[in-house]
Amino acid sequence: MEQKLSYEQALERLTQIIRAMENDKIPLEQSLALYEEGVGIVRRLSAELDDAERKIKILQQNAQGEIVAVDFVSED
């Protein structure tokens, strides 16, 4: 895929790839090409999610009762 797809479009393309690969009638070469495309999409989407997570701020109340923005910390 040459064009830059939106996150949602890339996710839909990944779903299409999965459905196509579940079809046991496609040739091995096509399956491998779809697999490679899917891995690329997964990596891109994962990177976008990581970037979005870094940008998220959570408002919390500190000990003095003030509302402050703190970085989002994943529990992973």
N, C-alpha and C positions, 0 to 999 in steps of 0.2 A: 504494500500500500504506500504509494508515493505521497499522497496528500495528507495533510495533518488533520486527523479526525478529532472531534471533540471527545471528551472522556466517555460520554454516553454512547457515541457512535463506535468508539473503539471497543467498548464493552459488548455492544451488539455484534460487532464483527467477530469478537472472540466467541460469542455464543454460536454464531454461524459456523465457525471453524470446528467447534466441538461437535456440533450436530453432523457436520460433513464427515468428520473422522469416525464417528460412531457407525457410519454406513460402511459395512465391510465390502462393498462393491467398488470402492475407489482404488485405483492403482497405488502401489507402494510409493512411487515417486511423488504422486500428488499428496499422499498422506504425509510424507516427509516435508514437503514444501509447506503444507498447512501447519504442521507442527512447528516449523521454524518461524513462520509468521505469528503463530499463537504465542510462542515464547517471547518474541519481540514485543508483542502487545502487552503481555503480562508484565514484563520488565518496565515498560513505559508507564503503565497504569500504577504499578507499585511505586515508581519514582514520583509520580504526581501526587499520590496519597501521602508519601513521606514529606514532600514539600508542603502540602496543605497542612499536615499535622504540625509542622514547625511554625506555621503562620498563626495557628489557632491560639487565641488567648482566652484564659478563663478568668472571670472576675471573682475574686475572693475577698472576704472581709478579714483584715488583719487584726491584731490584738487591740489596736486603738480604735477599732470600729470603722476604719476607713476602707472603702472599696478600692482594691488595687488589681491591676492586670498582671497576671503571671503566665509564664510559658506553660503550654500544655505538656504534660508528661504522660506518656503512654505507660500502662501497667505491664506491658510486654517485657 
